[in-house]
Amino acid sequence: MPQHRIYTTSVASVYPHYVTKAEKKNRTKDEVDQIICWLTGYSPEQLQSRLDEDVDFQTFFADAPAMNSNRSLITGVVCGVRVEEVEEPLMREIRYLDKLIDELAKGKAMEKILRG
């Protein structure tokens, strides 16, 4: 079965879209970074390094220092798909990230986004 093309897409090429989506709703790049770091366990410096290295989503998630154990609490629909029903593990991680960015753009409080 062919691999989905998002797996080989660089995170750095999508990252500006996450930031733009957030900023259009008066949220910040720092909040986007906080979400990504919460989900993956990367420090802000490690995140910036991964973006500078232009790694793809597959590598980005495979190398994540500590995927957050509370990520299974992320539920809802992204692009018409329920994130909790996505069977392929890498696609589910990508959808988790998409859902968190959506929640940020919709004005949800950071404590709720980070499932705290």
N, C-alpha and C positions, 0 to 999 in steps of 0.2 A: 504494500500500500504506500503510495507516495506521501512524503512528509509535507505538512502544511507549510506554506511559504513564510508564515510569521515566525516559525522556529529559526529560520536562517536570516531573518531581518535583524539589523543591528538595533539594539536598544536605543542607542544615541540618535537614530533616525526617527524614532517614535517619541522619545522623551520631550522634545520641544512641543509636540502636540498636547501632551499631558499638561505641560506648564501653561500653554496658551489657553487650554480649556479651563484650567483653574483660574488664571488671571482674568479671563472674561467675566468671571463671577466673583471678582474681588477677593480671590484667594491668592496664595503666594507660591513661588517656586520652593521656598523652604518647607512649606506644608506638603508639597508633592514629594520632596526629598524625604521628609519625615515618614510619610506613608510607605515609600519604597523601602526605606531602612527598617521600618517596623516589620514589614512583610518578609524581608529577605535576611535580615541580620547584618547587612552591610553597614559599616560606619559611613558617615557623610564623605569622608576622604576616599574610602574604598569605592563607594558609588561613583564619585567623580572619576576615579581611575578607570573603572569599568567602562564608563561613557567615553573617556579619552581613548581607551583601547579599541573602541568600536566593536565590542563583543556582541554576538547575536543572542537572541532570547534563550536559545537552548543552553548555551554556555553560561549566560548570566544566571539562570536559575540552577543549573547543575553545580556551579561554583559558589552559590549563596552560602554564607557561613552558618546561618541558623534560621531556617524557615520557621516563622512564628507558629507555635502550636495552636494559637487561637484563630488561625486563618480558616479553620473549618466552620467557624461561626459566621463567615461571610456568606450571605445568601441573597438571592434576588436574581433579577433578569438583566443581562447585558447582551445587546445585539439580538434580542429575541430568544436568548438561551438562558435557562436557569443555571447559574454557576455551580450550584451544589449537585447538579445532575451530569456535569461534564465528566465523562469517564476517563479520557486520556489525561494522565497526570500533568504533563507539561502545559497542555491547553487549559486545564483547570487553574494552574498557577497564573497564567497570563490573564485569564478571565477574572481571577481574584483581584489582580492589580487593576484591571479595567474598572471593575465594580467600585473599588476604593476611590479611584480618581473621579468616577461619576458621583459618588456620595459627596466628595469634597466640593465638586462643582455645583451640586444641588444645595450647598449651604449647611450640610450636616456638621455638627460639632465634632472636633477632632477626637474627643474622648470616646464618642460613639463610633466613629470611623475606625479607631484603633482598638475597638472591642474591649475598652477598659472599663 
